Amino acid sequence: MTHPSLPPRPMLSVTVHDVAPFTLSACQRVIDAVQEVADVRLTLLVVPRYHLRPSNRHFEQTLHDFHRQGHELALHGYSHLDDGEPSGWMDHVKRRWYTDGEGEFSALPQDEALRRLEAGRRWFSRRGWPLYGFVAPAWLMSRGTWQALQQLPLDYTATLRSVYSLPAAERYRSACMAFSTRSAWRRAVSLPRNAWVAARWHAQPLVRFELHPHDADHTLIHRCWRERLRALLDERDALPLAEAVRALRGPLLHPQVAAP
């Protein structure tokens, strides 16, 4: 019997990070690899000015085509660059080593976070694409970013371990499978880390399957996530992240409200 407080089946959201003109070919390889496993609708995390590079017509037409196919387009920062200075060695590790200098929203004050979020929202609006969610690069958000999000008409955001319904920041724990391919040792660590995650996600109503541009370019990583994806699709319904969050915050659910 289905538990009355949960969706009919547990959910899966497949997300592709860092979608930008510079990364589009690599992202397309990942998307094609997902579609070879199953024809599912994805959430594409779009960066309007990736590393301060301009957009272009081919990129925007490709995003328009993805939107028409039913995929969700979400905002993933504005430049994907952390241009501030770390405030100590721990902050340096987080912002320069863990994120390779890409944690754009990890330390922004409220006014600057709001300025970049508004710029991204306007970029979507000018192209006629609906915008429901924001996911920060590396899932890192300063308190100022959380404050800025409460001023925008967005439905959700996410961290590594949870998704949040906005504007009240209602928290739903959500397992997250993600790989790191920047170096051989990171790829090696990703495999046991994701096996550990997979052993613990069964009780959670939403699992997030987070893919990055080069996750189809390394044989062991590629094989691992395709096998995990097939297994998840046998037991879960795949939905874009915006739809999954709407299902989580249904009237029978009682989210854990957390002050970020």
C-alpha positions in Angstrom: 0.0 0.0 0.0 1.3 3.5 -0.9 2.1 5.6 2.1 -0.4 8.6 2.0 2.3 11.2 2.7 4.5 10.3 -0.3 4.1 10.5 -4.1 2.8 7.3 -5.7 6.4 6.3 -6.6 9.7 7.8 -5.4 11.2 10.3 -7.8 14.4 10.9 -9.7 15.7 14.1 -11.1 18.4 14.0 -13.7 20.3 17.3 -13.9 23.1 18.5 -16.2 25.4 21.2 -14.8 27.4 24.0 -16.4 25.4 24.3 -19.6 27.0 27.1 -21.5 28.4 27.8 -25.0 31.9 26.8 -24.1 30.7 23.5 -22.6 27.8 22.7 -25.0 29.5 19.9 -26.9 30.5 18.1 -23.8 27.0 18.6 -22.3 25.5 17.3 -25.4 27.5 14.1 -25.1 26.2 13.7 -21.6 22.6 14.3 -22.6 22.9 11.8 -25.5 24.3 9.2 -23.1 21.3 9.7 -20.8 18.9 9.4 -23.6 20.5 6.2 -24.7 19.5 4.8 -21.3 16.0 6.3 -21.3 14.0 9.1 -22.8 13.6 11.3 -19.7 13.1 15.0 -19.2 16.1 16.7 -17.7 16.9 19.8 -15.7 19.6 21.8 -17.5 21.5 24.2 -15.3 22.3 27.1 -17.5 25.1 29.7 -17.0 24.3 32.9 -19.0 27.9 34.3 -19.0 30.1 31.3 -18.3 33.6 32.5 -17.2 32.4 35.9 -18.5 32.2 34.6 -22.1 29.2 35.9 -24.1 26.3 33.9 -25.2 25.6 33.1 -28.9 22.7 32.4 -31.2 23.6 28.7 -31.7 23.7 28.1 -27.9 20.4 29.9 -27.4 18.7 28.1 -30.2 19.8 24.8 -28.7 18.4 25.8 -25.3 15.1 26.8 -27.0 14.9 23.3 -28.6 15.6 21.6 -25.3 12.8 23.7 -23.7 10.4 22.8 -26.5 11.2 19.1 -25.9 10.0 19.4 -22.3 13.4 19.8 -20.5 13.6 22.3 -17.7 16.0 25.2 -17.9 17.3 26.5 -14.5 19.7 29.2 -13.5 23.2 28.1 -12.4 24.9 31.3 -11.4 25.7 34.1 -13.8 29.4 33.8 -14.6 30.2 30.6 -12.6 33.3 32.4 -11.2 34.2 33.2 -7.6 35.9 36.6 -8.0 36.3 37.3 -4.3 39.2 36.7 -1.9 39.1 33.8 0.6 39.1 34.9 4.3 41.3 32.1 5.7 42.8 28.8 5.0 39.5 26.9 5.4 37.7 29.3 3.2 40.6 29.0 0.7 40.2 25.2 0.6 36.5 25.5 0.0 36.6 28.2 -2.6 39.9 27.5 -4.5 40.5 23.7 -4.1 37.0 22.2 -3.6 35.4 24.4 -6.3 38.5 25.3 -8.4 37.5 29.0 -8.0 34.0 28.5 -9.4 31.8 28.9 -6.3 30.3 32.1 -7.5 27.7 32.5 -4.7 29.7 31.1 -1.9 30.6 34.4 -0.2 28.5 37.2 -1.9 26.7 39.8 0.2 23.0 40.1 -0.3 23.0 43.1 -2.7 25.6 41.5 -5.0 23.9 38.1 -4.9 20.6 39.8 -5.8 22.2 41.8 -8.6 23.5 38.6 -10.3 20.3 36.6 -9.7 18.2 39.4 -11.2 20.6 39.6 -14.2 20.1 35.9 -14.7 16.4 36.1 -14.4 16.2 39.0 -16.9 18.4 36.9 -19.3 15.9 34.1 -19.2 12.9 36.4 -19.5 14.3 38.1 -22.6 14.4 34.7 -24.3 10.9 33.7 -23.3 12.0 30.8 -21.0 10.2 30.2 -17.7 12.5 30.2 -14.7 11.5 28.1 -11.7 14.8 27.3 -9.9 18.3 28.4 -9.1 21.2 26.0 -8.2 24.4 27.7 -7.1 27.7 26.5 -8.6 29.1 23.7 -6.3 25.9 24.1 -4.3 27.6 26.8 -2.2 25.5 29.8 -1.0 26.3 32.6 1.4 23.8 33.9 3.9 23.4 36.9 1.6 22.4 34.6 -1.3 19.7 33.0 0.8 18.4 36.4 1.7 18.4 37.5 -1.9 16.5 34.4 -3.0 13.7 35.3 -0.7 13.1 38.4 -2.8 12.7 36.6 -6.1 9.7 34.7 -7.6 11.5 31.4 -7.7 10.1 28.0 -6.7 13.2 26.2 -5.4 16.9 26.0 -4.8 19.2 23.2 -3.7 22.3 22.3 -1.8 24.4 19.1 -1.9 22.1 17.3 0.6 18.7 18.9 0.2 16.3 20.8 -2.0 14.4 23.9 -0.7 11.0 25.2 -1.6 11.1 29.0 -1.9 10.5 31.6 -0.6 10.1 29.9 2.8 13.2 27.7 2.5 11.2 24.6 3.3 13.8 21.8 3.3 13.5 18.3 1.9 16.4 16.0 2.3 17.4 14.5 -1.1 20.3 12.2 -1.9 22.6 13.5 -4.6 24.8 11.4 -6.9 27.6 13.4 -8.5 31.0 12.7 -9.9 34.2 14.8 -10.2 36.3 14.3 -13.3 38.9 17.1 -13.1 41.7 14.7 -12.1 42.5 11.0 -11.9 42.3 10.9 -8.1 39.0 12.8 -8.0 37.6 10.3 -10.5 38.8 7.4 -8.3 37.2 8.9 -5.2 33.9 9.5 -7.0 33.3 5.8 -7.4 33.2 4.6 -3.8 31.6 7.9 -2.7 28.6 7.3 -5.0 28.4 3.7 -3.9 28.0 4.9 -0.4 25.3 7.4 -1.5 23.5 4.6 -3.4 23.3 2.4 -0.3 21.4 5.1 1.6 19.0 6.7 -0.8 16.2 4.1 -0.8 14.1 5.8 1.9 14.2 9.3 0.3 11.4 10.4 -1.9 13.7 12.3 -4.3 17.2 11.3 -5.6 19.1 13.8 -7.6 21.3 12.5 -10.4 23.8 15.3 -11.0 25.9 15.1 -14.2 28.7 17.5 -15.4 30.0 18.2 -18.9 32.8 15.6 -19.0 31.0 12.8 -17.3 30.6 11.0 -20.6 34.3 11.3 -21.5 35.8 8.9 -18.9 35.0 5.2 -19.4 34.8 4.1 -15.8 32.7 7.1 -14.7 30.5 6.8 -17.7 29.8 3.1 -17.1 29.2 3.6 -13.4 26.6 6.4 -13.8 24.8 4.7 -16.6 24.4 1.5 -14.5 23.2 3.5 -11.5 20.7 5.4 -13.7 19.2 2.3 -15.1 18.8 0.9 -11.6 17.1 4.1 -10.4 14.7 4.2 -13.4 13.5 0.7 -12.5 12.1 2.0 -9.2 11.6 5.8 -9.6 9.7 8.2 -11.8 12.0 10.7 -13.6 10.9 14.3 -13.4 12.5 17.7 -13.9 13.6 19.2 -10.6 10.8 21.9 -10.6 8.1 19.3 -10.9 9.7 17.1 -8.3 9.8 19.9 -5.8 6.2 20.7 -6.4 5.3 17.1 -5.7 7.3 17.1 -2.5 5.5 20.2 -1.1 2.1 18.7 -1.7 -0.5 19.4 1.0 0.0 16.1 2.8 3.7 16.6 3.3 5.3 18.2 6.3 8.7 19.6 5.3 11.4 20.3 7.7 11.7 24.1 7.8 15.3 25.1 8.2 17.0 28.5 8.6 19.9 28.3 6.1 
